[in-house]
């Protein structure tokens, strides 16, 4: 439902388990609350989406998971929302991989509660409350810190720039020289980007919703509210 002005809201009011949702290849812009909010969503896949703000009000985040287990959040680009780029609250076994999170008002990634969260190969830069925060400090695999522990590998949390084509024009394709190019992890089940271009285009997968190409394809789908 969209009663609270979310762009995409999965919740039935009773936290009934809703299994295997797939949210992909969408552009969600200027949502009045969270762009994607998925509560009690087990085994969901959220991939190849572009989310950009600002939100119309409140402190909405890009992607919010609540009471969800075994969710895959991968190859999304989230820029300029008022809250966190990705916000994870109770649940377990979430995997956050190959995302670009920039210029958001809160953290790039916030893990507030829930265990065994894996964070790998993400670029997080220019966010108001930091690149990544494990609010408890032991929410990663085997009780490690989800943002800095042994499983939090190959993240770019040191100020690297994604070099988008044009943030004012809302063109979040990558330019030559972007730190996100060839910095992603191979995901066998994700073989194309948001434009339908094959992954990878270069030596390895790129981070974010788009693979770098010298001439980006025309984006065929634009969803807005």
N, C-alpha and C positions, 0 to 999 in steps of 0.2 A: 504494500500500500504506500501512498504518498501523502498521507494526512499531515505529517509533520514537515512537509516540503523537502523531503529527501529526494534526490534524483532517482535512487534505486534502493528500495527498502524491503527487506525480507524479514518479517516478524508477524506472528499471528496473535500476539498478546499473551501467549501461554508457554512460550519456549518449547513448543512441540518440535521435535527433530525434523529437519527438512534436509534431505540428503542429496548430495551430488549436484548442486546448482553449478552452472557454468555461466560466468559473466565475462564476455570477451568482445574485443574489437569495437568498443563504444567510445564516444567522446562525450564527456559529462562536464558541463560548464556552468559556472555561476549558480550552483545549487544553493538553496536557502538554508540547508542544514548539511548533514553528511552527504557526500556524493553516493557512496555505496555503503549501506549498513546491513550487515548480515548477522542475524541472531539465531543461535541454535542451528547453524549451517554446517553439518558434518560432511567431510569429503568434498567441499566446494573447490572450484578452480576459478580464480579471478586473474585474467591475463590479457595483455595487449590492449589495455584501456588507457586513454588520455583523460586526465582529470585536471581542470584548472579553475581557479577562482578569479575574483574573490567571491566568497559565499555572500548570499544576500542578507544574512543576519546571523547573530549568535557566533558560535565558535566551531562550526562544523569542520570535520576532518575529511580527508579524501576517502579512505577505506577504513571502516570500523568493523571489527569482529567481536562478537560477544557470545560466550558460552558455546563456542564452535570448536570442533576437533578435526585435525588432519586436513586443514585448509591449505591450499597452495596459492600464494600471491606472487605472481611472477610477470616480469617484463611489462610493468605498468609505468607510465610517466605521470607524476603528480606535481603540479606547480601552483603555488600562490593561493592555497586554501588557508582559511583562518586558523584552523586547528592543526593537529598533526597530519602528516602525509598518510601514514598507516598507524592505526591505533588498535592494539590487541588487548582485550580484557578477558575475563575468565574463559578458559578453554585449554586445549593441549595439542601438541604436535603440529603447530603451525610452521610452515616453511615460507620464508620471505626471501625471494631470490631475483636478481637481475632487474631490480626496479631503479628508477631515477626519481629522487625526491628533492625538490628545490624550492626555495623562497616561500616556504609555508610558515604560518605564524607560530605554530608549536614545534614539536620535534619532527624530524624527518620520519623516524620510527619510534613509537612509544609502546613498550611492552609493560602494561600496568599489572597484569596478573595472568595466571595460566602458565603451565610448565612446558618444558621441552620445546621451546621456540628456537628455530634455526634461522639465522640471518646471514646470508652469503651473497657476495657479488652484487652489492647495491651501491649506488652513488647517492650520497646525501650531502647537500651543500646549501648554505645560505638560509637555513631554517632558523626561526627566531629563538627556539629553545634547544638547539643543538642537533647534531646528526642522528643520534640514537640514544635512547635511555631505557634501561631496564630498571623499573621503579623499585623493585625489591632487591635486585642484584644477584638473583639465583634462579632466573626463569629460563635459562637455556638448558640444553641437554646435560644430564647428570649433575644438575644443580649449579652449572657454571653461569656466568653473566652472559645473557643473550646477545649483548652488543659487543663485548670485548673478550669473551671466553674462547676456548679452544675451537669451538665449532663456528665461530663468527669469522669466517675466512674470506679474503679477497674483496672486502668492502673498501670503497673509496670514501672515507670520512674525513679527509684532510684538506678540504677546500678545492678539490678538483672540479673543473667546469665541464658541464655537458656540451656547451657550445650549441645551443638550439639555433635553428635558422632565424627565428624571430619570435621573441616572447610577445611583443605588442601585437603582432599579426597572428598570434596563437598557432605558430608553425613550430612544432616540437620535434621535427626531424633533426638529425644530427648533422653538424658540419665537419668537414675534414679537420682532424686534429682533436676531436672530442675525446676526453678521457674514457667515455663510455664505449667507444668502438673497440671491439674484440676483447672486452673486459668481462663479459658475461660467462655464465656456466652453461654447458650444453644441456638441453632439456629435450630428450628424445621425442616426447609427445607434443612438443611445440615446434612445428617445422616452418611456420610462416609468421610474418609480422602483421601489424595492423592493416597495412596496405595490401597484404597478400603476397609480399615478396618473400622469397625463400630465406630461411635462416639455416646456416650463417651465410653472409655475403663475403666475409673475409676469412681470416684465420680462425676466428672463434665467434660465438654469439655476441651481439651487442647488448648492452643494458637498455632498458626502456622499451617503449612500444614499437619503435621503428628501427630496422636495420639501416645502417648507413649505405647509401648508394649515391653515385655522382649525380644522377638525375632521379630524384624521388618520384615514384608513381603518384598519380592524382588520387587523393583520398576519396573513396567512393561513398562513404557513409559519415554523416554528422548528425548526432543526436543532441538535442538541446531542449531545455525546459524554460 
